Amino acid sequence: MLYTAGFASIGLSIASWMMSRSIESRDIDRADRWGIFVGQWAPAFFALGNAMRMEEEMGESMPSERVERMKSRARERMPVG
């Protein structure tokens, strides 16, 4: 969902720039500011998407790795007899 939001913000940035440029009779600077403002959302959404993906991958593998580590430590501590 976050990657989709990132791509949507890119499209929204272009659309807001074009609409601001054609609707307002002010200088083109205002249109550029709107486009840049909305366009800055895309990197944040992509970064959040990457962070969530990494969290999901690590969240699934971490418990099993911890269990295996605990089992191997328990085997090492058991007296051989």
N, C-alpha and C positions, 0 to 999 in steps of 0.2 A: 504494500500500500504506500510505503514511503517513496519507493522508486517511482510509482505512478504519480504521486504528488510532485515529485521533482520534475518529471517531464511535463506535467500539467502547468507547473509554474513557469516553465520556459515558454510554453504556448501562450499563457496568460500575459507574460511579459511582452511578447511581441504584439499581442492583441491590444494591451493597454497602451503601448507606445503608439500604435497606429491610430487608435481611437482618440487619444489625447492630442495627437498631432492634427487630426482632421477636424475634430469637434471644437477645440479651443482656438481662439484667434490670437492667443499669446505666442510668445517666442517658442522656438523649438526646444529650448532648454528644459521647459516644464515637461514636455513629452519624454525627453531623454531621462529626466529624473524619475518619472513614473515607471518607465521600462526598466531602469536600473534597480529601483526599489523592489519591484516584483521579481526581477531576475536574480536578486541576491538570495531569494528563498531556495532556489534549486540546489546550491551546494549544501545547504543545511539539511534539506530532505535526503539528499544522497548520502551525506555523512551519517545521518541518523539511521538510514537503511542499512548501511554497512555495519554500524555498531549493533543494530538489532540482529543482523545475520550472524555476526561473530558471537554475540551473547547466546543465541540459540544453539550454535554449533558447540560452543564451550560448555553450555549448560547440559547438553546431552552427554558429552564425553567425560566431563569431570567426575560425576558420581561413580561411574564404573571404574575409572582410574583410581579413585580414592579407595574403593573397595578392594581392588587388586593389590594396592600398596599395603593396605592394612592386613590383608591375608598373608602377603609375603613377609611382613614384619612379624606377624604372629608365628609363622613357621620357623623363622630364624630364632625366636625366643624360646621355642619349645625344646626341652632337653632331649637329646638323642640318647636312647638307652637301650 
